[in-house]
């Protein structure tokens, strides 16, 4: 096990240097270097680039980072299970492909607590993970996605699509005048295809913020316009802080839950699915478990 090496890797990422990581972990810089060399040998890739500008992640290091974070979270769960802290209780790992569903994960976790009693769970907000692979490898028990992996052997349940509205911090008409800054959340091919139809000209000004809650905060503080789910913007629409853009069609993103049918936690997964159906009633053509 290279748990210490993973912790060292992430500490370097957080502190910005091998030297600072050594101080943070209370070990020598030689030990830090040895752990990273061991980790790099294991993954057969160089994880850091060191130069005059300091230490930074390599391309492989950036790809490896979310896996390192997930492995440490999984290790913490294993230790808790084996120590008896969570003995006899199932740990559920929930994740979402898009940040628009982060609130949905929170809602289903609250439902689990209220309906089932206190149930241990881990909510994963790392949207860089390949959600299909994470479910297949049991890093996650359930993932909310808008794209089903081709040829997947995973169970899939479809829910009503997520509706996105184009909103702005002031009254805007797409057919009249200059458009404000456009905040692009870049939610994948389905989103991009609709964006070309709904907003073909875009705005002369353009910024990319891949996280919906960050994008909404940016919009409220800086101004502009962007597509957001109604559940995130309804109170701001009611208060007058945001306005639906006149002449703009709404978007629709698929919403599906992936799970592994051979998962030993299938009974608990079924309970989560029941909660999801209550929070977002399932479509008639969705497969059930």
JONORZI-V733190 format. One record per backbone hydrogen bond with DSSP energy under -1.0 kcal/mol. CO is the residue of the C=O (numbers start at 0). NH is the residue of the N-H. If there is no record, write none. Layout:
# JONORZI-V733190
co=[CO/CO]
nh=[NH/NH]
This chain:
# JONORZI-V733190
co=[1/2/3/4/5/6/7/8/9/10/11/16/17/18/19/20/21/27/28/29/30/31/32/33/34/35/36/37/38/39/39/46/48/50/53/55/57/58/59/60/63/64/65/66/67/68/69/70/71/72/73/74/75/76/77/78/79/79/85/91/92/92/93/94/97/98/100/101/102/103/104/105/106/107/108/109/110/111/112/119/121/124/125/128/129/130/131/132/133/133/134/141/142/143/144/148/154/156/157/161/162/163/164/165/166/167/171/172/180/181/183/187/188/189/190/191/193/194/204/206/210/211/212/213/214/215/216/217/218/223/224/225/227/228/229/232/233/234/235/235/242/244/245/250/252/254/255/256/257/258/259/262/264/265/266/267/268/269/270/271/272/273/274/275/282]
nh=[5/6/7/8/9/10/11/12/13/14/15/20/21/22/23/24/26/31/32/33/34/35/36/37/38/39/40/41/42/43/44/57/55/53/50/48/61/62/63/64/67/68/69/70/71/72/73/74/75/76/77/78/79/80/81/82/84/85/88/121/140/141/123/143/100/101/104/105/106/107/108/109/110/111/112/113/114/115/116/91/93/126/128/130/133/134/135/136/138/139/137/94/257/96/255/151/258/256/282/252/229/250/227/244/225/242/245/175/224/206/208/191/192/193/194/195/197/198/181/183/214/215/216/217/218/219/220/221/222/168/182/166/164/231/233/236/237/238/240/241/167/247/173/163/161/158/144/156/142/154/262/265/268/269/270/271/272/273/274/275/276/277/278/279/285]
